Amino acid sequence: MERALRLPVAIFVTLLSLTITTMILGQGVTKNALVWLGLPLLWLATMSLWRGVQRGGIGNGEVLSLAVATVGLYYALFSQSTIVLPPGARDALLSAATVLAMIFATPWVRVVVLAGGIGAMLPPEILQNGTLAALEFIGPVVATGFAAYGASRFLRDAADRADIAAERLSEASTRAAILAERRSSQRDINGILHDDVISALRLTRLETQDLGGIREAASRALIALKSASAAPEATDDAPRRLAPALRAAADRWGARFTTEGPPVETTLAVADAVVAAAGELMRNAVRHASASRVTVELCGGPTGFEVAVSDDGIGFDAGDAERRGHGLIHSVEKRIQAVGGSVSISSLLGAGTVATLRWLPPPTDSVSLRRGDFAMGLGDLKRPLDLAVLPFLACTTLYVIHNQMLGQPLWLLAWWILGVALTLAALKGVNTGISGWLSFASAATLLGGSLAFGLTVPRSSLSDFSTWPLGAFAGVLIVLYFGRIRSWESIGILVGLQVLVWIPAYQGHWDNVSGVAGLLHAMPASLSTVGPLLIAIVFAREVRRLHSITLSAIGAADVTMQVNARSLAREATIARRLAHVREEVVPFLRILADASHIDARWTDEASRLEQLVRDELHLPGVLDRRAREALRNARMAGCMVSFHVPDADIQAPRAAQALILAALTSGPPPREFTLAVSVDEHTGAERISAVTVPGDPQRARELATRFADNMVSSDFSPEATWVELEVGSEPEFLAVAPSHQM
């Protein structure tokens, strides 16, 4: 924030120094040595600010040097009577030093500059002009200090809030990426287990075994399992060429691949979704549609692409399939729509199927900072603007009282009251948006009153604070600028005010000084409106910069964090789901893929492994070796096993595993065993229930003891044993030592 303010503050101080120097020299050459000493001190302090800008930092030294030069020049002018500066010029430098202190200095320097400057300059003002005029002189300095401090704190706090928001958003994005990758991995694994692994095992246990078909199916299943284990690439933002991935998928299913147009490049997420969806379509054509020819065609370019998968299979009634919720259509649409694409499928019975996957890049709107972005990204605007505007309104109260005592027109008092009301209304709506009517009313009031004042202003107006109407509502310009950030009302009003200041000043209407000298005399009145709005513009630019940096940082961090999170989530999911497949199923598939003859022992082993894989499909990631052994022993003893599990991740796999072990290893094998998983619609907690038929006292005692902390309901009777557990998060369920060996 300090970096953005160095240059405009240095320019502002330079303009003030130039104005004051010209006003002093324009009144004649003085013989006062203190004045000639004060002016060089002022310019040395100004040059030190520029050195700070050049070297990248303004600190305590530069702030103190300007404060000392300001007080020194003030006393030099106070010690003589030849040269007279208007109050607005005398307090402007101290206000500038206060701004520097509040933004760039340490706390103790802030106190020294504000308290020391006021303490040094207030007594001479009281002696020379009276108490009320002295308070008018000091008021802008105090108000400027409040405004600068509030603004600097606002941007510092805003930066902290932006960092926190970025961190929270990145964490949320990472969690979402993990969940999305888990679901995607679960779908991929389920498809491989169902379509590749189980198909190969089913072929093996058929009565009419085909060695060539068995070997081909086993090899295809091994390739699918290997591809599932491949980790995603390290970066997610680099473009991916879609054609090689589609060609590899087509080769796997014996499809013909063609491409038209320039090479199609897209993101990893889009490429993965399209290749997976096309793979599902090709697999369905080969496995279920009896297709002899499958074609994949890619066409497109930078503005989007289409992938058409066509086959000459048996086809289906597309309308009937849509009404019934065809599983293939639903799965493909879900994949493509997740990355912003669309799917159209046309098919007729006996005439084949054509599925077209379309993807267009999302529109890229230009990033503009809107009114809501401030409050959304940087917090409450009203509080810092209150601190910046209300002290200046309080200062105008002193001016109004003083000038009414001097006999200024009564309409100025009514105009001031209306202006204060409009300013307060604008402050009230700055967070939600200032209406166009309020903005128009504020502009009309400010410009109309200033114009009327300009026509009636006394010629001595620049030698005291009777020019207060010109700067009375500079605060409303700031509020309008922030509250209507996409409009130029504030700048339009500012231009109008400058015209009202400069034309009468140039014509010599004020202080009987015309031409360039008149313009210089009008500089303090002009800066009373220009200065605050320029600072507001700089602050708004800094808000834009901070907003842009925050968005860029979030985007860059999200890319890295999401890719890493997705990679870890995929690896963890695959490792958990496929551990037993690698351990038991893969060795058997390798035997089948390399077999030179049919072995009669394959049938029993294929049946056992097929049941193992089906259990994994029903209970993803739940069963370890002991749980699988318990289920196998129960089935061998004649137990009928059934699972009722929703199509989603099981939140507490260890709880389900522990319940299976306890139910099947406590007491003799039951005749029936049912495991059900559901989610409580009110609490969101997962509920896992187990039912064994018939009931068994030993099993009932074991379950009641083992799950006492999580049991929400139970029923122990001779007919059945039933328990239901509620698991909010994954607890550390310990292994159950079997009390009965089967």
Long-range contacts (C-beta under 8 A, 24 or more apart in sequence): 1-103, 1-152, 1-155, 1-156, 1-159, 1-542, 1-546, 2-57, 2-58, 2-103, 2-104, 3-56, 4-538, 4-541, 4-542, 4-545, 5-103, 5-535, 5-538, 5-542, 6-52, 6-53, 6-57, 6-58, 7-53, 8-534, 8-535, 8-538, 9-49, 9-58, 9-96, 9-99, 9-100, 9-103, 10-46, 10-49, 10-50, 10-52, 10-53, 12-96, 12-527, 12-531, 12-534, 13-46, 13-49, 13-66, 13-93, 13-96, 13-100, 14-46, 14-49, 14-50, 15-523, 15-527, 16-92, 16-93, 16-96, 16-527, 17-42, 17-43, 17-46, 17-93, 19-89, 19-520, 19-523, 19-524, 19-527, 20-73, 20-85, 20-89, 20-92, 20-93, 22-520, 23-85, 23-89, 23-520, 23-521, 23-523, 24-77, 24-83, 24-85, 26-517, 26-520, 27-82, 27-83, 27-84, 28-82, 28-83, 30-80, 30-82, 30-83, 32-76, 32-79, 32-80, 32-82, 32-83, 34-72, 34-75, 34-76, 34-79, 34-80, 35-73, 35-76, 35-77, 35-80, 35-83, 37-72, 37-76, 38-69, 38-72, 38-73, 38-75, 38-76, 38-77, 39-73, 41-68, 41-69, 41-72, 41-73, 42-69, 42-70, 42-73, 42-93, 44-69, 45-69, 45-70, 49-100, 58-100, 58-104, 59-104, 59-105, 60-105, 60-106, 60-109, 62-100, 62-104, 63-97, 63-100, 63-101, 63-104, 63-105, 63-109, 63-113, 64-105, 64-109, 64-112, 64-113, 66-93, 66-96, 66-97, 66-100, 67-94, 67-97, 67-101, 67-112, 67-113, 67-116, 67-117, 69-93, 70-94, 70-96, 70-97, 70-117, 71-116, 71-117, 71-120, 71-121, 74-120, 74-121, 74-124, 75-120, 75-124, 78-124, 78-128, 84-463, 86-462, 86-463, 86-464, 86-521, 86-524, 87-129, 87-133, 87-136, 87-137, 87-463, 87-464, 87-465, 88-462, 88-465, 88-467, 88-524, 88-525, 88-528, 89-523, 89-524, 90-121, 90-137, 91-121, 91-137, 91-138, 91-140, 91-141, 92-524, 92-527, 94-118, 94-121, 94-141, 95-140, 95-141, 95-144, 98-141, 98-144, 98-145, 98-148, 99-144, 99-145, 99-148, 99-535, 101-145, 101-148, 102-145, 102-148, 102-149, 102-152, 103-148, 103-151, 103-152, 110-145, 110-149, 114-141, 114-142, 114-145, 117-141, 118-142, 132-398, 132-401, 132-402, 133-402, 133-464, 133-465, 135-398, 136-395, 136-398, 136-399, 136-402, 136-465, 137-465, 139-391, 139-394, 139-395, 139-398, 140-392, 140-395, 142-391, 143-391, 143-392, 143-394, 143-395, 146-387, 146-388, 146-391, 147-387, 147-388, 147-389, 147-391, 147-392, 147-532, 149-387, 150-383, 150-384, 150-386, 150-387, 150-388, 151-384, 151-387, 151-388, 151-535, 151-539, 153-384, 154-378, 154-379, 154-383, 154-384, 155-539, 155-542, 155-543, 155-546, 157-379, 158-377, 158-378, 158-379, 158-543, 158-546, 159-546, 161-377, 161-378, 161-379, 162-377, 162-378, 162-546, 162-547, 162-550, 163-550, 165-377, 165-550, 166-550, 166-553, 166-554, 166-557, 169-554, 169-558, 170-554, 170-557, 170-558, 170-561, 173-558, 173-561, 173-562, 174-558, 174-561, 174-562, 174-565, 175-565, 177-561, 177-562, 177-565, 177-566, 177-569, 178-565, 178-566, 178-568, 178-569, 179-569, 180-338, 180-566, 181-565, 181-566, 181-569, 181-570, 181-573, 182-569, 182-573, 182-649, 183-649, 184-272, 184-570, 185-228, 185-569, 185-570, 185-573, 185-574, 185-577, 186-573, 186-577, 186-620, 186-649, 187-331, 188-228, 188-276, 189-228, 189-573, 189-574, 189-577, 189-578, 189-620, 190-617, 190-620, 191-280, 191-283, 192-221, 192-224, 192-225, 192-228, 193-581, 193-613, 193-616, 193-617, 194-617, 195-283, 195-287, 196-220, 196-221, 196-224, 196-225, 197-221, 197-224, 197-225, 197-581, 197-585, 197-589, 197-613, 198-610, 198-613, 198-614, 199-287, 200-589, 200-592, 201-585, 201-606, 201-607, 201-609, 201-610, 201-613, 202-606, 202-610, 204-592, 204-602, 204-603, 204-606, 205-602, 205-603, 205-606, 205-607, 205-610, 209-598, 209-602, 211-595, 211-597, 211-598, 214-592, 214-595, 214-598, 215-592, 215-593, 215-594, 215-595, 217-592, 218-589, 218-590, 218-592, 218-593, 219-593, 220-252, 221-589, 222-586, 222-589, 222-590, 222-593, 223-252, 225-578, 225-581, 225-582, 225-586, 225-589, 228-574, 228-578, 229-574, 229-578, 231-567, 231-570, 231-571, 232-268, 232-272, 232-563, 232-566, 232-567, 232-570, 233-268, 233-563, 234-563, 234-567, 235-268, 235-559, 235-563, 236-267, 236-268, 236-269, 236-559, 236-562, 236-563, 236-566, 237-267, 237-559, 238-268, 239-265, 239-266, 239-267, 240-265, 240-266, 240-267, 240-268, 240-271, 241-265, 242-266, 242-271, 242-274, 242-275, 242-298, 242-305, 242-307, 243-298, 245-271, 245-275, 246-274, 246-275, 246-278, 246-296, 246-298, 246-307, 249-275, 249-278, 249-279, 249-282, 249-296, 250-278, 250-282, 250-294, 250-296, 252-279, 252-282, 253-279, 253-282, 253-283, 253-285, 253-286, 253-294, 254-286, 254-294, 255-282, 255-285, 255-294, 255-295, 255-296, 255-309, 256-293, 256-294, 256-295, 256-296, 257-295, 257-296, 257-297, 257-298, 258-295, 258-296, 258-297, 258-298, 259-297, 259-298, 259-299, 260-297, 260-298, 260-299, 261-299, 261-300, 261-301, 262-301, 262-302, 264-298, 264-300, 264-301, 264-305, 265-302, 266-305, 266-359, 268-563, 269-339, 270-339, 270-340, 270-341, 270-359, 273-335, 273-336, 273-338, 273-339, 273-341, 274-307, 274-336, 274-339, 274-341, 274-357, 274-359, 276-335, 277-331, 277-332, 277-335, 277-336, 277-343, 277-357, 278-307, 278-309, 278-357, 280-328, 280-331, 280-332, 280-335, 281-309, 281-328, 281-332, 281-353, 281-355, 282-309, 284-328, 285-309, 285-311, 285-313, 285-353, 288-313, 289-313, 289-314, 289-315, 289-352, 289-353, 290-314, 291-352, 302-361, 303-360, 303-361, 304-358, 304-359, 304-360, 304-361, 305-358, 305-359, 306-356, 306-357, 306-358, 306-359, 307-356, 307-357, 308-354, 308-355, 308-356, 308-357, 309-354, 309-355, 309-356, 309-357, 310-352, 310-353, 310-354, 310-355, 311-352, 311-353, 312-352, 313-352, 313-353, 314-349, 314-350, 315-347, 315-348, 315-349, 315-350, 315-351, 315-352, 315-353, 316-347, 316-349, 316-353, 317-347, 317-348, 317-349, 318-345, 318-346, 318-347, 318-348, 321-347, 332-357, 367-548, 367-551, 368-486, 369-485, 369-540, 369-543, 369-544, 369-547, 370-485, 370-486, 371-433, 371-483, 371-484, 371-485, 371-486, 372-433, 373-547, 374-482, 374-485, 374-543, 375-431, 377-546, 377-547, 377-550, 378-543, 378-546, 378-547, 380-431, 381-430, 381-431, 381-482, 381-483, 382-427, 382-428, 382-430, 382-431, 385-427, 385-430, 385-478, 385-479, 385-482, 386-427, 388-475, 388-478, 388-532, 389-423, 389-427, 389-475, 389-476, 389-478, 389-479, 390-475, 392-474, 392-475, 392-532, 393-420, 393-423, 393-475, 396-420, 396-468, 396-472, 399-465, 399-466, 399-468, 399-472, 400-468, 402-465, 403-465, 403-466, 403-468, 406-466, 408-466, 409-456, 411-452, 412-449, 412-453, 412-469, 415-445, 415-449, 415-452, 415-469, 416-469, 416-472, 418-445, 419-445, 419-446, 419-449, 419-472, 419-473, 419-476, 422-476, 423-473, 423-475, 423-476, 423-479, 426-476, 426-479, 426-480, 426-483, 427-479, 429-483, 430-479, 430-482, 430-483, 433-483, 433-484, 434-479, 434-480, 434-483, 434-484, 436-484, 439-480, 439-483, 439-484, 439-487, 439-489, 440-489, 442-473, 442-476, 442-480, 442-493, 443-480, 443-489, 443-492, 443-493, 446-473, 446-476, 446-493, 446-497, 447-493, 447-496, 447-497, 447-500, 450-496, 450-497, 450-500, 451-500, 454-500, 454-501, 454-504, 457-504, 457-509, 457-510, 459-509, 459-510, 459-511, 459-512, 460-511, 461-510, 461-511, 462-510, 462-511, 462-521, 462-522, 462-524, 462-525, 463-511, 467-510, 467-525, 467-528, 470-497, 470-500, 470-501, 470-525, 470-528, 470-529, 471-525, 471-528, 471-529, 474-528, 474-529, 474-531, 474-532, 474-533, 475-532, 477-529, 477-532, 477-533, 477-536, 478-532, 478-533, 478-535, 478-536, 481-533, 481-536, 481-537, 481-540, 482-536, 482-540, 485-540, 490-533, 490-536, 491-533, 494-529, 494-530, 494-533, 497-529, 498-526, 498-529, 498-530, 501-525, 501-526, 501-529, 502-526, 573-621, 576-621, 577-616, 577-620, 577-621, 580-612, 580-616, 580-623, 580-624, 580-625, 580-628, 581-613, 581-616, 584-609, 584-612, 585-609, 585-612, 585-613, 608-632, 611-635, 615-643, 618-643, 618-645, 619-643, 619-645, 619-650, 619-653, 619-656, 619-675, 620-649, 620-650, 621-649, 621-650, 621-653, 622-650, 622-653, 622-656, 622-657, 622-660, 623-657, 623-660, 624-657, 626-661, 626-735, 627-657, 627-660, 627-661, 630-660, 630-661, 630-664, 630-665, 630-738, 630-742, 631-660, 631-664, 633-664, 633-669, 633-742, 634-664, 634-669, 634-670, 634-673, 634-742, 637-669, 637-742, 638-669, 638-671, 639-664, 639-669, 639-670, 639-671, 639-672, 639-673, 640-671, 640-672, 640-673, 641-673, 641-674, 642-672, 642-673, 642-674, 642-675, 643-674, 643-675, 643-676, 644-674, 644-675, 644-676, 644-677, 645-675, 645-676, 645-677, 646-677, 646-678, 646-679, 650-677, 650-686, 651-679, 651-686, 651-727, 651-729, 651-730, 652-686, 652-688, 652-727, 652-729, 652-730, 652-731, 653-730, 654-730, 654-731, 654-732, 654-733, 655-686, 655-688, 655-710, 655-725, 655-727, 655-730, 655-731, 655-733, 656-688, 657-733, 658-706, 658-707, 658-733, 658-734, 658-735, 658-736, 659-688, 659-690, 659-707, 659-723, 659-725, 660-690, 661-735, 661-736, 661-738, 662-702, 662-703, 662-706, 662-707, 662-736, 663-690, 663-692, 663-699, 663-703, 663-721, 664-742, 665-736, 665-738, 665-739, 665-740, 665-742, 666-696, 666-698, 666-699, 666-702, 666-703, 666-736, 666-738, 666-739, 666-740, 667-696, 667-698, 667-699, 667-702, 667-739, 667-740, 668-696, 668-740, 668-742, 669-742, 670-694, 670-696, 670-699, 670-721, 680-726, 683-726, 683-728, 684-728, 685-726, 685-727, 685-728, 686-726, 686-727, 686-728, 687-712, 687-724, 687-725, 687-726, 687-727, 688-724, 688-725, 688-727, 689-722, 689-723, 689-724, 689-725, 690-722, 690-723, 691-720, 691-721, 691-722, 692-720, 692-721, 692-722, 693-719, 693-720, 694-718, 694-719, 694-720, 695-719, 695-720, 695-721, 696-721, 698-739, 698-740, 702-736, 702-739, 706-736
